[in-house]
Amino acid sequence: MASGVSVTLALGGSRAANLYPVGLLPPAVEVHLATRDGSLGQRGPVTDLLPDLLRWADLVCACGSSALYRTLKRQTAQIRLALQAGFLYGPVPDGLLACGVGACLGCILETRSGLKLTCVDGPVFDLMELEL
């Protein structure tokens, strides 16, 4: 934001008490909320908010499960008509970082460009590279 980039946050959870306290965010962050029980923001999953946001986004940084990433990739392909490298990023879902330095090989991840070590090559990856 200091460099003039606009930031929009789509935040979802099962109920309002599970969400990050948006009052702690800088005022410049545009926030869209969804709760499954409807206690704050739109009722339903956060993925219901994404189609409108994906239409104009320049870059998406997501954090969630493999299911969220699959939905995000599907929605992006439908809305933007193509999945381009360098548009969707996220930390490896459900992954383990056993040793954190690549010695144990316990975090091997299969990507389109070959095997990667989550702790050395990631943990954030272009979601187009991941086989989800």
C-alpha positions, -999 to 999 in steps of 0.1 A, spaced: 0 0 0 29 23 6 38 20 -31 3 30 -41 -11 -5 -47 -48 -10 -38 -55 -39 -14 -88 -57 -11 -93 -85 14 -120 -111 11 -123 -127 45 -145 -156 54 -152 -179 83 -179 -200 99 -190 -171 121 -181 -135 130 -161 -146 161 -138 -166 138 -128 -137 116 -96 -116 119 -106 -83 136 -109 -60 106 -106 -30 129 -69 -38 131 -64 -34 93 -52 -1 78 -82 20 67 -70 18 31 -78 -19 29 -111 -26 12 -127 -54 31 -154 -79 19 -167 -103 45 -186 -136 44 -197 -159 73 -214 -192 68 -240 -184 95 -246 -148 82 -235 -132 115 -212 -107 96 -210 -98 60 -226 -119 33 -241 -153 43 -222 -182 28 -186 -192 20 -160 -166 11 -158 -181 -24 -192 -165 -31 -175 -131 -29 -147 -140 -53 -164 -138 -88 -170 -101 -85 -135 -94 -72 -117 -117 -97 -131 -96 -126 -108 -66 -118 -80 -81 -97 -44 -78 -109 -30 -104 -85 -46 -128 -60 -29 -139 -28 -50 -166 -11 -46 -186 20 -67 -217 26 -74 -253 19 -69 -273 -13 -107 -271 -18 -105 -233 -17 -76 -232 -42 -95 -256 -66 -126 -234 -64 -105 -203 -69 -88 -218 -100 -122 -228 -114 -137 -194 -108 -108 -177 -123 -109 -198 -155 -146 -191 -158 -145 -154 -152 -112 -145 -169 -114 -171 -196 -79 -183 -189 -56 -193 -161 -24 -173 -163 8 -180 -144 16 -152 -120 -20 -144 -111 -29 -168 -82 -5 -173 -53 -9 -191 -20 10 -211 7 8 -248 2 -24 -261 17 -24 -288 43 14 -291 40 39 -300 66 72 -283 71 89 -309 92 125 -297 94 122 -263 76 155 -266 58 150 -294 32 171 -320 50 143 -345 58 125 -344 24 93 -346 43 76 -318 24 81 -328 -12 54 -313 -34 45 -323 -70 43 -293 -93 39 -289 -131 76 -281 -132 87 -311 -111 92 -319 -75 97 -290 -51 105 -288 -14 78 -268 3 102 -255 30 130 -245 5 111 -236 -27 80 -222 -9 59 -223 11 41 -198 -13 36 -210 -48 20 -199 -80 -13 -219 -77 -11 -227 -115 20 -248 -107 3 -270 -81 -16 -301 -89 -45 -297 -66 
